Amino acid sequence: MNLNVNAANEHSLLKKSCHVLTILGNTLTLVGGLGVLLGMLGAFDMEIFSLGLSSGVRIIGTVAIAGCLLSAIGYGISDYTT
């Protein structure tokens, strides 16, 4: 009986973790995508985000790519466990 409760708690924790990864990834993708779009349209200067040798558009694009990766991990684990 105790093993079933622990398994249910672990499954619930995994499901919540997948949901958090998915929401975080989708949010980062949206923010990065909007940042690149608004920067290309000239709404703000993307060079304020430049770091060292990396240009601002590269940094903003990295945020969007990181969001895509987190979303893929969240959705992948969710599909694998169901």
N, C-alpha and C positions, 0 to 999 in steps of 0.2 A: 504494500500500500504506500509506504514511504517513498519507494523508488518511482512510482507513478507521479507523485506530487513533485519530486525533484525534476523529473523529465518534463513535466508540464511547465514548471518554472523556467527551465532552460530553454524550452521551445518559445515561451512567451518573451524571454529576454532576447533571443535571437531574432524573433519577429520584430520587436521594438527597435533593435539595432539596425536591422535592414531598413525599416521605415525611416529612421533618423538619417542613415547614409543616403537614402534616395532623396529625401527632402533637402538635405544639405547640398547634394550634388546638383539637383535641379535648380536650387537657388543660386549656386555659384555659376552654373551655366547661363542662367538668365542674366545675372549681373555682368558677367564677362561679355556675353553677346551684346547686351545693350551698351556696354562701355565701348566695345569696338565699333558698333554701329554709330553711336553718337560722336565718337572721335572721328570717324570717317566723314561724317556730315559736317564737322567743324563746330560742334556744340562746345567742345573744350579742347585744350591742347593736350594731346596724349603724352607729350614729352615730360610732363610733370611726374609721370610714373617711371621714367627711365632710371635704371640702376646700373652704374658702371658702363659696361659695353653693350648692355641690352637696351633696346629702344622701348619706348612706352607701349607701343602696340604689341610687342612681344610679351611684355609683362601682363597686359590685360588679356591677351590671348591665352596665356598660361593659366589664368584663373578660370576661363571657360573650359579649357581642356581638363583641368583638375576636376571641375564639376562633372564633366562627362564621365571621367573615370570613376568617381565616387558613385554616380548614378548607376553605372554599369555593374559595379561591385554589389550595390544594394539590390538591384533587380536580379542579378545573377544568383546571389545567395538565396533570395526569396523564391526564385523558380526552382532552384536545386532542392530546397527543403520541403517544397510542397509536392 
